């Protein structure tokens, strides 16, 4: 039996961010969604995840979920059977990037979470042919359900994250770098850079999608994940 598949949602997202793939892939694969809401450091979130992960699993991470997946790979590579990274960077925040998160935290603590989320994920973050209104409503609802304290914790974790370039260079499992070709938040060149760091990694671009390919092009993403899951495991 193939290894369990664990989805790690992005910033202010829950299982619904991978809803179509959970429904599709659960027909013949054990699937679960990892917790991304506790801890103010990526290391703390990864520790909590390792407590509940199967002995060995395939990880699919989007955004902060991909950052946590890299930390799990760094800390416990024997627990990772294969890796899919979406819309993230292995680099630590620069001082300027970290500082730019502070005003967002202040505004969210002042009760302006919905406003901040609309600015962080504008319609232009999605592909031109995507059902933008429907997806943005879901993004807003996921954020509202998780609430401001989760936003603050996740922002703090991103501010303090470590550089994972060395981690990526040591990966020895089937790795897919998957992205939407129309994402202005994490553009294609960053995904190309990440894929080049990982030995044998496959870069797959879903041209019609933006920042949320799992919602914008669900069938294409499910097919890409099935192909990735079918790749032979690397013997350690």
C-alpha positions as CSV (number, residue, x, y, z in Angstrom):
1,X,0.0,0.0,0.0
2,X,1.3,3.5,-0.9
3,X,2.3,5.8,2.0
4,X,-0.3,8.1,3.6
5,X,-0.7,11.5,2.0
6,X,-0.6,14.5,4.4
7,X,-1.8,18.0,3.2
8,X,-0.4,21.0,5.0
9,X,-2.5,24.1,4.2
10,X,-1.2,27.6,3.6
11,X,-1.5,30.8,5.5
12,X,-5.0,31.1,7.2
13,X,-6.3,28.1,5.3
14,X,-7.8,24.8,6.5
15,X,-8.6,21.5,4.9
16,X,-11.0,23.2,2.4
17,X,-8.0,24.7,0.6
18,X,-7.3,21.1,-0.6
19,X,-11.0,20.0,-0.6
20,X,-11.1,18.7,-4.2
21,X,-7.8,16.7,-3.9
22,X,-8.9,15.2,-0.5
23,X,-12.1,14.0,-2.1
24,X,-10.3,12.6,-5.2
25,X,-7.2,11.0,-3.7
26,X,-9.0,9.6,-0.7
27,X,-10.6,7.0,-3.0
28,X,-7.4,5.0,-3.0
29,X,-5.0,6.6,-0.6
30,X,-5.0,7.3,3.1
31,X,-5.2,11.1,3.5
32,X,-5.0,13.5,6.4
33,X,-4.6,17.3,7.0
34,X,-1.8,18.4,9.3
35,X,-2.3,21.1,12.0
36,X,-0.8,24.4,11.0
37,X,-2.3,26.7,13.7
38,X,-0.2,26.2,16.8
39,X,3.2,27.7,17.6
40,X,4.9,30.9,16.9
41,X,7.9,29.3,15.2
42,X,8.1,27.0,12.2
43,X,10.0,24.5,14.4
44,X,7.1,24.4,16.9
45,X,4.6,23.7,14.2
46,X,6.8,21.0,12.8
47,X,7.2,19.4,16.2
48,X,3.5,19.2,16.7
49,X,3.1,17.7,13.2
50,X,5.7,15.1,13.8
51,X,3.7,14.0,16.9
52,X,0.7,13.1,14.8
53,X,2.3,12.1,11.4
54,X,2.3,8.5,10.3
55,X,5.6,6.7,10.6
56,X,6.4,7.8,7.0
57,X,4.3,10.0,4.8
58,X,4.1,12.0,1.6
59,X,3.8,15.7,2.4
60,X,2.0,18.3,0.3
61,X,2.5,21.8,1.5
62,X,1.2,25.1,0.3
63,X,2.7,28.4,1.5
64,X,3.5,28.1,5.2
65,X,2.5,24.5,4.9
66,X,5.4,24.0,2.5
67,X,7.7,25.9,4.8
68,X,6.8,23.5,7.6
69,X,7.3,20.5,5.2
70,X,10.8,21.7,4.6
71,X,11.5,21.8,8.4
72,X,10.1,18.3,8.8
73,X,12.4,17.2,6.0
74,X,15.4,18.9,7.7
75,X,14.6,17.5,11.1
76,X,13.3,14.0,10.3
77,X,14.1,13.0,6.7
78,X,13.3,9.4,7.5
79,X,9.7,10.4,8.1
80,X,9.3,11.9,4.6
81,X,8.6,9.5,1.8
82,X,8.1,12.1,-0.9
83,X,7.5,15.9,-1.0
84,X,5.4,18.4,-2.9
85,X,6.0,22.1,-2.4
86,X,3.6,24.8,-3.6
87,X,3.9,28.5,-3.5
88,X,6.6,29.0,-0.9
89,X,10.3,29.9,-0.7
90,X,13.2,28.1,1.1
91,X,14.7,31.5,2.1
92,X,14.3,33.2,5.4
93,X,12.6,36.6,5.6
94,X,15.0,39.4,5.0
95,X,14.9,42.1,7.8
96,X,12.8,44.2,5.5
97,X,10.3,41.4,4.8
98,X,10.1,40.6,8.5
99,X,9.5,44.2,9.4
100,X,6.7,44.5,6.8
101,X,4.7,41.9,8.6
102,X,4.5,43.9,11.8
103,X,1.9,46.5,10.6
104,X,-0.3,43.6,9.4
105,X,-0.2,42.0,12.8
106,X,-1.1,45.4,14.4
107,X,-4.1,45.8,12.1
108,X,-5.3,42.3,12.6
109,X,-5.1,42.7,16.4
110,X,-7.2,45.8,15.9
111,X,-10.0,43.8,14.4
112,X,-9.2,44.3,10.7
113,X,-8.4,40.7,9.7
114,X,-10.9,40.6,6.8
115,X,-9.5,43.8,5.4
116,X,-5.9,42.5,5.6
117,X,-6.8,39.2,4.0
118,X,-8.5,41.1,1.1
119,X,-5.2,43.0,0.6
120,X,-2.9,40.0,0.9
121,X,-5.0,37.9,-1.5
122,X,-6.5,40.2,-4.0
123,X,-8.4,39.0,-7.1
124,X,-5.3,39.5,-9.2
125,X,-3.6,36.7,-7.1
126,X,-5.8,34.2,-9.0
127,X,-5.8,33.2,-12.6
128,X,-7.8,35.3,-15.0
129,X,-10.1,32.4,-15.8
130,X,-10.6,31.2,-12.2
131,X,-13.9,31.5,-10.3
132,X,-12.3,34.4,-8.4
133,X,-15.4,35.5,-6.4
134,X,-16.1,31.9,-5.2
135,X,-12.5,31.2,-4.2
136,X,-12.0,34.6,-2.5
137,X,-15.2,34.0,-0.5
138,X,-13.7,30.6,0.7
139,X,-10.4,32.3,1.5
140,X,-12.2,34.9,3.6
141,X,-14.3,32.3,5.4
142,X,-11.2,30.1,6.2
143,X,-9.5,33.1,7.7
144,X,-12.5,34.2,9.7
145,X,-12.9,30.7,11.1
146,X,-9.2,30.5,12.2
147,X,-9.3,34.0,13.6
148,X,-6.7,36.7,14.4
149,X,-4.6,34.8,16.9
150,X,-3.8,32.2,14.3
151,X,-2.9,35.0,11.9
152,X,-0.5,36.5,14.4
153,X,1.1,33.1,15.2
154,X,1.6,32.2,11.6
155,X,3.1,35.7,10.8
156,X,5.5,35.4,13.7
157,X,6.5,31.9,12.5
158,X,7.2,33.2,9.0
159,X,9.2,36.2,10.4
160,X,11.5,33.8,12.3
161,X,11.8,31.0,9.8
162,X,15.3,29.6,9.0
163,X,16.9,29.4,5.6
164,X,16.3,25.9,4.1
165,X,18.5,26.0,1.0
166,X,20.9,23.4,2.5
167,X,17.9,21.2,3.4
168,X,16.6,21.2,-0.1
169,X,20.0,20.3,-1.5
170,X,20.0,17.1,0.6
171,X,16.6,15.8,-0.4
172,X,16.7,12.3,-1.7
173,X,13.0,11.5,-2.3
174,X,10.6,12.1,-5.2
175,X,9.9,15.9,-5.1
176,X,7.4,17.9,-7.0
177,X,7.5,21.7,-7.1
178,X,4.0,22.7,-8.2
179,X,2.7,26.2,-8.9
180,X,0.3,28.3,-10.8
181,X,1.8,30.2,-13.7
182,X,-0.2,33.4,-12.9
183,X,0.7,33.9,-9.2
184,X,2.1,37.4,-8.5
185,X,2.7,36.5,-4.8
186,X,5.2,33.7,-5.3
187,X,6.1,34.0,-9.0
188,X,7.4,31.2,-11.2
189,X,11.0,32.2,-11.0
190,X,11.0,31.4,-7.2
191,X,9.6,28.0,-7.9
192,X,12.3,27.4,-10.6
193,X,15.0,28.4,-8.1
194,X,13.6,26.0,-5.5
195,X,13.3,23.1,-8.0
196,X,16.9,23.7,-9.1
197,X,18.1,23.2,-5.6
198,X,16.5,19.8,-5.1
199,X,18.3,16.8,-6.8
200,X,15.9,15.3,-9.3
201,X,13.0,17.6,-8.5
202,X,10.2,18.0,-11.1
203,X,8.8,21.5,-11.7
204,X,5.2,21.5,-12.9
205,X,3.5,24.8,-13.8
206,X,-0.3,25.0,-14.1
207,X,-0.4,27.9,-16.5
208,X,-4.0,28.8,-16.0
209,X,-3.8,29.1,-12.2
210,X,-2.6,31.6,-9.8
211,X,-1.8,31.4,-6.0
212,X,-4.4,28.7,-5.3
213,X,-4.0,26.0,-8.0
214,X,-5.6,23.4,-5.9
215,X,-8.9,25.4,-6.0
216,X,-8.5,27.0,-9.4
217,X,-7.5,23.9,-11.4
218,X,-8.4,21.0,-9.1
219,X,-8.4,18.3,-11.6
220,X,-4.9,19.3,-12.9
221,X,-3.5,19.3,-9.4
222,X,-5.0,16.0,-8.5
223,X,-3.6,14.5,-11.7
224,X,-0.1,15.9,-10.9
225,X,-0.3,14.5,-7.4
226,X,-1.3,11.1,-8.7
227,X,1.7,11.1,-11.1
228,X,4.0,12.1,-8.3
229,X,2.6,9.5,-5.9
230,X,3.3,6.9,-8.6
231,X,7.0,7.7,-8.9
232,X,9.2,4.9,-7.4
233,X,10.5,5.7,-4.0
234,X,14.2,6.3,-3.6
235,X,15.9,3.6,-1.5
236,X,17.8,5.0,1.4
